[in-house]
């Protein structure tokens, strides 16, 4: 037990935990995106609401949510610790800055992209998760989506956060497989394809939702005003 604890508190141990929790969160993003695609069913949110009811009423899903929450917290805490440790190893700035001699831009800005993503996550949970789970009366998630994505400021922040998420995932996904020793030349083409799906297609899929519903609500509002 002491050996396991010592290993996971070491630098390489924390990087492995960082990689494992990151990959676990990627799996959640895939599942979350697949569920959100039900919003495009053109049934006034009926299938999406049924999907939400299934998640809320299923005890297995509720149990997994606990691990998801712990995974997010662990990923953030380890990320901050590693960032501070890296800062402490170089207490003074380079006298002459040479980009090729230092860490990549992605690795240097991961803490900042992660910080913005965390702020976005808090706002996202406050907008959708908390009202649907803890409100005194039942709240329609679909109606919350229509209301939230009719706001151009919310949509803009949502899209910026997704852009940073893609940048964060691109660096994190590649670093995770390198840390876990899976960057074998034999599997590089496959891993690069999976990485592309993760850092580009997943954020792009999420980005279609605010764009679609912004124009959807604007069109609906125009039609109502035209009738009156």
C-alpha positions in Angstrom: 0.0 0.0 0.0 2.8 2.4 0.9 4.6 1.6 -2.4 1.4 2.4 -4.4 0.9 5.6 -2.4 4.6 6.6 -2.9 4.4 5.9 -6.6 1.2 7.9 -7.2 2.6 10.9 -5.2 5.8 10.9 -7.3 6.1 13.0 -10.4 5.6 10.2 -12.9 2.8 8.8 -10.8 0.9 12.1 -10.8 1.4 12.3 -14.6 -0.1 8.8 -15.0 -3.1 9.8 -12.8 -3.4 12.9 -14.9 -3.4 10.9 -18.1 -5.9 8.3 -16.8 -8.4 10.8 -15.5 -8.1 12.8 -18.7 -8.9 9.8 -20.8 -11.8 8.9 -18.6 -13.2 12.5 -19.0 -12.8 12.1 -22.8 -15.0 9.0 -22.7 -17.6 11.1 -20.8 -17.4 13.8 -23.5 -18.1 11.2 -26.2 -21.1 9.9 -24.3 -22.4 13.4 -23.5 -22.1 14.5 -27.2 -24.0 11.4 -28.4 -26.8 12.2 -26.0 -26.9 15.9 -27.0 -27.3 15.0 -30.6 -30.8 13.9 -29.7 -31.5 17.7 -29.6 -31.6 17.6 -33.4 -34.4 15.1 -33.6 -37.0 17.8 -34.4 -39.5 16.6 -31.9 -39.4 19.6 -29.5 -36.9 17.9 -27.3 -39.0 14.7 -26.5 -36.3 12.2 -27.1 -33.7 14.4 -25.3 -36.0 14.8 -22.3 -36.5 11.0 -22.2 -32.8 10.5 -22.4 -32.4 12.9 -19.4 -35.0 11.1 -17.4 -33.2 7.8 -18.0 -30.0 9.3 -16.7 -31.6 10.7 -13.6 -33.6 7.6 -12.7 -30.8 5.0 -13.4 -28.9 4.3 -10.2 -25.9 3.0 -12.1 -25.6 6.3 -14.0 -25.9 8.2 -10.7 -23.2 6.1 -9.2 -20.9 6.8 -12.3 -21.6 10.5 -11.8 -19.8 10.3 -8.5 -16.7 8.9 -10.2 -17.0 11.5 -12.9 -17.1 14.3 -10.3 -14.1 12.8 -8.5 -12.3 12.4 -11.8 -12.8 16.1 -12.6 -11.6 17.2 -9.2 -8.5 14.8 -9.3 -7.6 16.0 -12.8 -7.7 19.6 -11.8 -5.8 19.2 -8.5 -3.0 17.1 -10.1 -2.8 19.5 -13.0 -2.3 22.5 -10.6 0.2 20.5 -8.6 2.2 19.6 -11.7 2.1 23.2 -12.9 3.5 24.5 -9.6 6.2 21.8 -9.5 7.3 22.8 -13.0 7.4 26.4 -12.0 9.5 25.6 -9.0 12.0 23.7 -11.0 12.7 27.0 -12.9 12.3 29.7 -10.3 14.0 32.3 -12.6 13.1 33.2 -16.1 15.3 32.5 -19.1 17.7 35.3 -19.9 17.2 34.7 -23.6 14.0 33.1 -24.7 14.3 30.4 -27.3 11.0 28.7 -28.2 12.7 25.6 -29.5 14.7 25.2 -26.3 11.7 25.4 -24.0 8.3 23.7 -23.6 5.8 23.9 -26.4 3.1 26.6 -26.4 0.4 24.0 -25.7 2.2 22.6 -22.6 2.8 26.1 -21.3 -0.8 27.3 -21.7 -2.5 24.1 -20.6 -3.1 25.5 -17.1 -4.8 28.6 -18.6 -6.9 26.8 -21.1 -7.9 24.4 -18.3 -8.8 27.3 -16.0 -11.2 28.8 -18.6 -12.7 25.3 -19.2 -13.2 25.0 -15.5 -15.0 28.3 -15.3 -17.1 27.2 -18.3 -17.9 23.9 -16.5 -19.1 25.8 -13.4 -21.4 28.0 -15.5 -22.6 25.1 -17.6 -23.6 23.1 -14.5 -25.2 26.2 -13.0 -27.2 26.7 -16.2 -28.4 23.1 -16.8 -27.4 20.5 -14.2 -28.4 22.3 -11.0 -31.8 23.5 -12.1 -32.8 20.1 -13.4 -31.5 18.1 -10.5 -32.1 20.3 -7.5 -35.1 22.6 -8.4 -38.2 22.3 -6.2 -40.3 21.8 -9.3 -39.5 19.8 -12.4 -37.7 21.8 -15.0 -37.5 21.1 -18.8 -33.9 20.8 -19.9 -34.9 21.5 -23.4 -36.5 24.8 -22.4 -33.4 25.7 -20.5 -31.4 25.0 -23.7 -33.6 27.2 -25.8 -33.4 30.0 -23.2 -29.6 29.8 -22.7 -28.6 29.5 -26.4 -30.8 32.4 -27.4 -28.3 34.7 -25.6 -25.5 35.6 -28.0 -23.1 36.3 -25.1 -23.6 32.9 -23.7 -23.2 31.3 -27.1 -20.0 33.3 -27.7 -18.4 32.2 -24.4 -19.6 28.6 -25.1 -17.8 28.6 -28.5 -14.6 30.2 -27.1 -14.6 27.5 -24.3 -15.0 24.8 -26.9 -12.1 26.2 -28.9 -9.9 26.1 -25.9 -11.2 22.6 -25.0 -10.0 21.4 -28.4 -6.6 23.0 -27.9 -6.5 21.5 -24.4 -7.5 18.0 -25.7 -5.0 18.0 -28.5 -2.1 18.5 -26.1 -3.5 16.4 -23.3 -4.5 13.4 -25.5 -1.0 13.1 -27.1 0.7 13.6 -23.7 -1.4 11.0 -22.1 -0.4 8.3 -24.6 3.2 9.3 -24.4 3.1 9.2 -20.6 1.4 5.7 -20.7 4.0 4.5 -23.1 1.6 3.9 -26.0 3.2 6.1 -28.6 4.5 3.1 -30.6 5.4 3.9 -34.2 3.2 1.0 -35.3 0.1 2.6 -33.8 0.9 6.2 -34.5 -1.4 6.6 -37.5 -4.3 5.1 -35.6 -3.6 7.2 -32.5 -3.3 10.4 -34.6 -6.7 9.6 -36.1 -8.3 9.0 -32.6 -6.6 12.2 -31.4 -8.1 14.2 -34.3 -11.6 12.8 -33.5 -11.1 13.8 -29.8 -9.7 17.3 -30.2 -11.4 18.4 -33.3 -14.6 16.5 -34.0 -15.9 16.4 -30.4 -15.7 20.1 -29.8 -17.0 20.7 -33.3 -20.0 18.5 -32.5 -20.7 20.4 -29.3 -20.3 23.7 -31.2 -23.1 22.9 -33.5 -25.6 23.0 -30.6 -25.3 26.7 -29.6 -25.1 27.8 -33.3 -28.2 25.8 -34.3 -30.3 26.9 -31.3 -29.3 30.5 -31.6 -30.6 30.7 -35.1 -33.5 28.4 -34.2 -34.7 30.7 -31.4 -34.1 33.8 -33.5 -36.2 32.4 -36.4 -39.0 31.3 -34.0 -39.0 34.7 -32.4 -39.2 36.4 -35.8 -42.1 34.2 -36.9 -44.0 35.0 -33.7 -43.5 38.7 -34.2 -44.7 38.3 -37.8 -47.9 36.6 -36.7 -48.6 39.4 -34.3 
